[in-house]
Amino acid sequence: MEDQKLQDYFKFDEDDLQANRNGNFSEKQKKELSSDESSTVVRRRRAGVIFLALGIFLWLILAGFFIFKGTGYLVQNTVLLICPGPGGLVLLLASIFILRSTSSVKENYQLKKVEGPINIIKAEHNRTGGSSHATSEHYFVYELHIGEVTFDVQPDLPNIMMQGDVYAAYYTEPNDAFSGRVWSAELVSKAK
């Protein structure tokens, strides 16, 4: 019963756990990672296209000033010369870099294992506002500590995992495409 609650909480099954024990992702987990990787490629391509469009737009503005106002007008208004010219070039180069990098996106996910007694805490964090009046907002996050590794969890986890019990957790760390997560976990021994 406890195993099923743990599986439901972290969204894994026995096949996932067995693959993770062997240091691998299950086929279902690989599909999930592939889906996240695809969404990263789409986001990067959108950014590249936006930068490309903005760069072309700035260069068209510059060309329009050359054609309709003449070079004397641009020399008098150096801001108009500097912003569209180099600014457009920077955006065009950034778009080329982003679009080229999407063709080689292949995130390197490394499945890791941590084992040890667990400690679930309610941690208080502060967030400082960005306005001229330095405001600070307090908020609480539940954290699962296993060894030296910390995971943000939902407040209902203490109903499933007991403080001090020894668990093994199989996880990935955050990267560009994925926020990191626990892929599976298992009870190793009860607290004494």
C-alpha positions as CSV (number, residue, x, y, z in Angstrom):
1,M,0.0,0.0,0.0
2,E,2.8,2.5,0.9
3,D,4.7,1.6,-2.3
4,Q,1.6,2.4,-4.4
5,K,1.2,5.8,-2.7
6,L,4.9,6.5,-3.4
7,Q,4.5,5.4,-7.0
8,D,1.4,7.6,-7.4
9,Y,3.1,10.6,-5.8
10,F,6.3,10.5,-8.0
11,K,4.4,9.1,-11.0
12,F,6.4,5.9,-11.6
13,D,5.7,2.2,-11.8
14,E,7.6,-1.0,-11.1
15,D,9.1,-1.1,-14.6
16,D,10.4,2.5,-14.1
17,L,11.9,1.6,-10.8
18,Q,13.6,-1.5,-12.1
19,A,15.2,0.5,-15.0
20,N,16.3,3.2,-12.6
21,R,17.9,0.7,-10.3
22,N,20.0,-0.5,-13.3
23,G,21.0,3.1,-13.9
24,N,18.7,3.6,-16.9
25,F,15.5,5.4,-17.9
26,S,12.5,3.3,-18.7
27,E,11.0,3.6,-22.2
28,K,8.1,5.7,-20.7
29,Q,10.6,8.0,-19.0
30,K,12.6,8.4,-22.2
31,K,9.5,9.5,-24.0
32,E,8.8,12.1,-21.4
33,L,12.3,13.4,-21.6
34,S,12.1,13.4,-25.4
35,S,8.9,15.4,-25.2
36,D,10.5,18.0,-23.0
37,E,13.5,18.2,-25.4
38,S,11.1,18.8,-28.3
39,S,9.5,21.7,-26.5
40,T,12.9,23.2,-25.8
41,V,13.7,23.1,-29.5
42,V,10.4,24.8,-30.3
43,R,11.0,27.6,-27.8
44,R,14.5,28.2,-29.1
45,R,13.3,28.3,-32.7
46,R,10.6,30.8,-31.8
47,A,13.2,33.0,-30.1
48,G,15.5,32.7,-33.1
49,V,12.7,33.7,-35.6
50,I,11.7,36.7,-33.4
51,F,15.3,37.9,-33.2
52,L,15.6,37.4,-37.0
53,A,12.5,39.4,-37.7
54,L,13.5,42.2,-35.3
55,G,17.0,42.3,-36.9
56,I,15.5,42.6,-40.4
57,F,13.0,45.2,-39.2
58,L,15.8,47.4,-37.8
59,W,17.8,47.1,-41.0
60,L,14.8,48.0,-43.0
61,I,14.3,51.1,-40.9
62,L,17.9,52.0,-41.5
63,A,17.5,51.5,-45.3
64,G,14.4,53.6,-45.2
65,F,16.2,56.5,-43.6
66,F,19.0,56.2,-46.2
67,I,16.5,56.2,-49.1
68,F,14.0,58.8,-47.8
69,K,16.0,61.1,-45.5
70,G,19.5,60.8,-46.9
71,T,22.8,60.2,-45.2
72,G,23.1,63.8,-43.8
73,Y,20.0,63.2,-41.7
74,L,21.4,60.0,-40.2
75,V,24.8,61.6,-39.4
76,Q,22.9,64.4,-37.5
77,N,20.9,61.7,-35.7
78,T,23.6,59.2,-34.6
79,V,21.1,57.4,-32.4
80,L,19.1,56.5,-35.5
81,L,22.3,55.2,-37.1
82,I,23.6,53.3,-34.1
83,C,20.4,51.5,-33.0
84,P,19.2,50.0,-36.3
85,G,22.7,49.2,-37.7
86,P,24.6,47.5,-35.0
87,G,21.5,46.6,-33.1
88,G,20.0,44.8,-36.1
89,L,23.3,43.1,-36.7
90,V,23.4,41.8,-33.1
91,L,19.9,40.5,-33.4
92,L,20.7,38.8,-36.7
93,L,23.8,37.1,-35.3
94,A,21.9,36.1,-32.2
95,S,19.1,34.5,-34.4
96,I,21.7,32.6,-36.5
97,F,23.4,31.3,-33.3
98,I,20.0,30.3,-31.7
99,L,18.7,28.7,-34.9
100,R,21.9,26.7,-35.5
101,S,22.0,25.6,-31.9
102,T,18.5,24.1,-32.1
103,S,19.7,21.6,-34.7
104,S,22.1,20.1,-32.2
105,V,20.0,20.2,-29.1
106,K,20.4,16.9,-27.3
107,E,20.2,17.4,-23.6
108,N,22.4,15.1,-21.6
109,Y,20.3,13.7,-18.9
110,Q,22.1,11.8,-16.3
111,L,20.2,9.6,-13.9
112,K,21.6,9.9,-10.4
113,K,20.9,8.0,-7.2
114,V,20.9,9.3,-3.6
115,E,20.3,7.1,-0.6
116,G,19.9,8.0,3.1
117,P,17.5,8.9,5.9
118,I,14.9,11.5,4.8
119,N,14.1,14.8,6.3
120,I,11.0,16.7,5.2
121,I,10.9,20.3,6.3
122,K,8.8,23.4,5.7
123,A,11.4,26.0,4.7
124,E,10.8,29.7,4.7
125,H,12.2,31.7,1.8
126,N,12.3,35.5,1.1
127,R,11.7,37.1,-2.2
128,T,12.7,40.7,-2.5
129,G,10.7,43.0,-4.8
130,G,12.3,44.9,-7.6
131,S,10.6,48.3,-6.9
132,S,12.2,51.3,-5.4
133,H,10.7,50.3,-2.1
134,A,12.5,47.2,-1.1
135,T,9.7,44.8,-0.2
136,S,10.2,41.3,1.0
137,E,7.7,38.5,0.6
138,H,7.9,35.5,2.8
139,Y,6.7,32.1,1.4
140,F,7.1,28.5,2.4
141,V,8.3,25.5,0.5
142,Y,8.3,21.9,1.5
143,E,11.7,20.3,1.0
144,L,12.7,16.7,1.0
145,H,16.3,16.2,2.1
146,I,18.1,12.9,1.3
147,G,21.8,13.0,2.0
148,E,23.2,16.2,0.4
149,V,20.4,16.5,-2.1
150,T,17.2,18.6,-1.7
151,F,14.0,18.4,-3.7
152,D,11.0,20.7,-3.6
153,V,7.9,18.6,-2.8
154,Q,4.2,19.0,-2.1
155,P,2.9,19.4,1.5
156,D,1.3,15.9,1.4
157,L,4.6,14.0,1.1
158,P,4.9,13.5,4.9
159,N,1.7,11.4,4.7
160,I,3.6,9.0,2.4
161,M,7.3,9.0,3.5
162,M,8.2,9.0,7.2
163,Q,10.9,11.1,8.8
164,G,14.1,9.2,9.3
165,D,13.2,6.2,7.1
166,V,16.0,5.4,4.6
167,Y,15.0,5.8,1.0
168,A,16.8,5.6,-2.3
169,A,15.8,8.2,-4.9
170,Y,16.6,8.2,-8.6
171,Y,16.6,11.7,-10.0
172,T,17.9,14.1,-12.6
173,E,19.2,17.6,-11.9
174,P,17.8,20.7,-13.5
175,N,19.0,21.8,-17.0
176,D,17.8,24.0,-19.8
177,A,15.0,21.7,-20.9
178,F,13.8,20.2,-17.7
179,S,13.5,21.4,-14.1
180,G,14.9,18.2,-12.7
181,R,12.8,15.7,-10.7
182,V,12.7,12.4,-8.8
183,W,11.9,9.7,-11.3
184,S,11.4,6.9,-8.7
185,A,12.1,6.2,-5.1
186,E,12.0,3.2,-2.8
187,L,12.1,2.4,0.9
188,V,15.3,0.8,1.9
189,S,14.7,0.5,5.6
190,K,12.5,1.9,8.4
191,A,13.9,4.3,11.0
192,K,15.1,2.5,14.2
